[in-house]
Every structure is written in structure tokens, then in C-alpha cells.
Amino acid sequence: MAVANGMTWKRYWVRFPDGNAIGHVDHTSLVRAKDYDVFVVAREREAEEAAQAAEAAANAPAESAGGGAAASGGAGVEVNGVFIAQTWLDKSAAARARIQG
């Protein structure tokens, strides 16, 4: 790290061994070297959970097509401790279907 500045928004200039530098890197985007292995495992777990949520959203219209509003009432998925309501998954799947044709 070359420079650290900011009071309310902590940001850094990061220099890499190959000579490249990136400015205005947010504090939450940095990982200490000693915490990197834990970060990689968490990133892989988050990617897996996101893939499962996307798969559930893609399958949602087929499952709830016959049940209507009752099927999507209280259902949903939990990703990283955050509950995503089935209605949002349905809207996302419908938008993807519109975009993909």
C-alpha cells in the first residue's frame, strides 16, 4: 500500500510488484496477507451460494406455474444470512427470460 487517505471513506493507493498501481481502492476491498486464505474460502462459498440461488430462481417459474400466488407466498432462499423473498426471485427469473428471449 502506497498511500492511505480519507476520513469517512477510507481509500488506498495500492502498488503491485510488477509496477502497476491502482488508486481509490475502498477499505472493504482489501484483505491482509494473513487473512487471505480465509478470504478465498469465503469467496468460493459465496460464489457457490449465489449459483444455488440463481438455480433456484431459474427453476422458480416452473415450480410455481401451477400454484400461483400461494406457491410463492412465504418461500424464498437465504444467501449469506440474507433472506431473498420468492417474489424477487420470480421477478429476476422473468426479467432474465425477457432478456434472453
N, C-alpha and C positions, 0 to 999 in steps of 0.2 A: 504494500500500500504506500503510495507516494504522498498523498495529501488527504487530510480529513477536514471537512468543514461543515458548517450548518448547526443551527441550534434546535429548530423544530423539525427540520428534515435533515437527518444525518446522511451525508453522501460522501463518496470517496473517489479518488483517482487511483486506479489500480494499474500497476505496471507489471508486465509479464516478462519472463526470462528471455523471450525472443525479441524484446524491444518494443512491442506494441503496448499501448496504453488505452484504457477506457475511462472516460470521465463520467461523473454524476452517477455512480453506482450506488443504489439505495442500500442502506444499512441492513435491511432484511434480506438482501440478495447475496450477502457474503457469508461464508462458512469458514470458521477457523480450521486450520490444518488438523488439529487434534479431534475435531468433531466431524471430519469429512466422511469417514466410514459410516457413521450413524446417519448422516445426511443422505448418502447414496441409498442405503436400505430404505429409509423413509420415502425417498423419491420413487423408488421402484414399487413400494407398497401403494403409494398414491396413484401411480400410473395404472396399477392392476385394479384398484378400486374404481378408478374413472372408467376403465374399459368395461368393468362389470356393470356400472351404472348406465353406460351408453348402450350396452347389450340389452339391459332391462328396458331402457327407453325405446329401443328399436323393436322389441317384442311386445311392448305395451299395447299398441293398437290392435294387434291380432288377438291378444288375450281379452281385451275389454270391448271388442266389437259387438259381442252378443249381449253383454251385461249393461251397457250404457253407463249412466252416471253412478249406479250402485257399485259397479266394479271398480271405479276409480275414486270412490269416496274417501276412505281413510288409508289407502295403500300409498306406498312410496318406497324410497330407498334412503339409507343412511350412508353418507360418504364423509370420511374424516370427522365423524361426530356431528355432522350437519344433516338434518332431515330434509330431503327433497320430496315435495308432495307429488303424488302421481299425476295431478293435473299439469304440473310444469313439465314432467317427463313426456306426457301426451302432446303438449304444445310443441316441445322440442322435436319429437318424432314427426309430427305433422309438418313442421317447417322444413325438416330435412327431406321429407317426401316431396314437398313442393319444389324445393331447390333441385333435387336430383331428377325430378320429372317422373 
